[in-house]
């Protein structure tokens, strides 16, 4: 289904007076404070986040999965769902495909469909964390790090295939996340596992087209619980350096031990020009894959503050590839994604409000109190009218969640696809 322009406009009409009042009030304060509102709006309007093809259905845990009705049953329907998200939020202008869950059958048709929704193909994701039907070798004891060269070769070949698929769609990057590791002390040899992984990544890197990037994701534990081969940003950074200039580290917010200072990691990577990709989610304990900004919005703001600083001061770092990497166990996946997109834009807008000049001066003067005041002054600003305006400027919805419900989108999807359609994915 597609959102009817007229109905979207009608929904906006109901909120426009309230929006104008709030926006004018905020714009007045911001202008008095010396901010260039149009420049900030433009940055918000340009900020696009990829939606992974596996996140449009209900997620599950190892204890079970509760389906959500009207889920997209194929890649076409998944792209249609992202089209709905993008139409409402104007922030979801990209899709990140998971291979082999979402291999296109008709490339031209899929490209046309994505284009009709104003969606581009972002990073492609390989999968060597589960065995595929009829696979010759098993990844039970690792893929790129496996002690058996036949397994490593199969995993390398899969990644090379993923690059080829992505290349036909216009993707420009490959994200590698490995589940490789061990569950018990003594199960594997750390040095051999790391060496094999480095050699395998170099093989994949060799086949990367010139204008492509390789993103190496890290994670401290899970699904293996004693060790993970690429456990932290340092290991990823080391492997990226070993591969070459087109290889980068990818930061996933959920892939850290509790209380890790992620904004510092972001800063270090951007200084070194090696932050390639970024996965958004939120968590309370581990890789909980909760809605972005639902648990630790201030931490998200601090991370964005580091990202904004890096984007403005580190020309050596490429513009990062943004993606939401969350799982939806109890919420409507589309509503959950709308909330995540809103939280991302909110944190970004607040980070853009940080008075960098005043902060630098306060830091030089060792005025610790002032430093905190500057950050929290930006954080405490209610920027929602700015986000509304950014969406409105691109013909999106003033209130995406409200509009999603008013237009009865889920009900329509259920009518169209049935109650028991199931999406492939997490
Ligand atoms: Mn991730």
Boltz pocket constraint, residues with backbone or C-beta under 6 A from the ligand:
constraints:
  - pocket:
      binder: B
      contacts: [[A, 177], [A, 217], [A, 252], [A, 279], [A, 325]]
      max_distance: 6.0
